[in-house]
Amino acid sequence: MDSLGQVWVSGDQGLCRLKDGQARLWTTTNGLPVLPGAGSAEAGNGGAWVGGRLGLTRVEDAGTRTYTTADGLAHNHVRSLFRAPDGALWLGGRGLPRYRAGRFVAIRETD
């Protein structure tokens, strides 16, 4: 359950949000580039982040936006997500990218 009382569930059919007794489903036919493969994390403002093999997608009522290597991701295959208490979003996959304040920073072994 997120901070607004919504429940987000990702699975084989897509990403589903339960809010006020109503369900809404996002799939590859209405905004997701691929079906979720990494779960989801709260994005704030009633939205969610979902990862997959084609990048990181922010899902909101107003629409979706997918971030890829063109936006600064180290790699497009996002395997896991963790929303830290400070608001940063950590991504598992190749490397350990962090998304905070509108930009990606790659944490590498040398760091």
C-alpha positions in Angstrom: 0.0 0.0 0.0 1.4 3.4 -0.9 1.2 6.6 1.1 -2.2 7.5 -0.5 -3.8 4.1 0.4 -3.6 2.7 -3.1 -2.5 -0.9 -3.7 -0.3 -1.5 -6.8 0.2 -5.1 -8.1 2.3 -6.0 -11.1 2.0 -9.3 -12.8 1.6 -11.2 -16.1 -1.4 -9.0 -17.2 0.3 -5.7 -16.5 0.2 -3.2 -13.6 -3.0 -2.9 -11.6 -3.9 -0.1 -9.1 -6.7 -0.6 -6.5 -8.0 2.7 -5.3 -11.2 3.5 -3.5 -12.6 0.0 -4.4 -11.9 0.5 -8.1 -9.3 -1.3 -10.2 -7.4 0.2 -13.1 -5.1 -1.9 -15.3 -2.2 -0.6 -17.4 -1.0 -3.0 -20.1 1.1 -2.9 -23.3 -2.1 -1.7 -25.1 -2.4 1.5 -23.0 1.0 2.7 -22.0 3.4 0.1 -20.8 6.3 -0.7 -23.2 6.4 -4.3 -22.0 4.7 -6.2 -19.2 6.3 -5.5 -15.8 9.2 -7.7 -14.9 10.6 -6.0 -11.8 7.6 -5.1 -9.6 6.7 -1.6 -8.8 7.5 1.3 -6.4 5.6 4.4 -5.3 6.3 7.4 -7.4 4.5 10.0 -5.4 1.5 12.1 -6.6 -0.5 8.9 -6.9 1.7 7.3 -9.5 4.0 4.3 -9.5 7.3 3.2 -11.1 7.5 -0.1 -12.9 10.6 -1.7 -14.3 11.1 -4.2 -17.1 13.4 -5.2 -20.0 12.8 -2.0 -21.9 13.5 0.5 -19.1 11.8 2.3 -16.3 8.2 3.5 -16.7 6.4 6.1 -14.5 2.6 5.3 -14.5 0.0 8.0 -13.6 -3.6 8.7 -14.3 -2.5 11.3 -16.9 -0.3 8.7 -18.8 3.0 6.9 -18.8 6.6 7.9 -19.5 9.4 5.4 -20.1 13.0 6.2 -19.3 15.8 4.4 -21.2 19.5 4.7 -21.8 18.7 7.8 -23.8 17.6 9.4 -20.6 20.6 8.4 -18.6 19.8 4.8 -17.5 23.0 2.7 -17.4 21.1 -0.2 -19.0 17.5 -0.7 -20.1 16.8 -4.0 -18.2 15.5 -2.9 -14.8 15.2 -6.0 -12.6 14.3 -4.6 -9.2 13.2 -1.3 -7.6 13.5 0.2 -4.2 12.1 3.5 -3.0 14.4 4.9 -0.2 13.1 7.0 2.6 14.8 10.1 1.2 12.7 9.7 -2.0 15.5 8.3 -4.2 14.6 5.4 -6.5 17.3 2.7 -6.7 17.3 0.3 -9.6 18.7 -3.2 -9.8 20.0 -4.7 -13.0 23.4 -3.9 -14.5 25.1 -1.5 -12.2 23.1 0.3 -9.4 21.5 3.4 -10.9 19.7 5.9 -8.7 17.0 8.3 -9.8 16.5 11.4 -7.8 15.5 15.0 -8.5 14.8 14.2 -12.1 18.1 12.6 -13.1 19.9 9.2 -13.1 23.3 8.6 -11.4 25.0 5.3 -12.0 26.8 3.8 -9.0 29.6 1.6 -10.3 32.1 -0.8 -8.6 34.8 1.8 -8.5 32.5 4.1 -6.5 
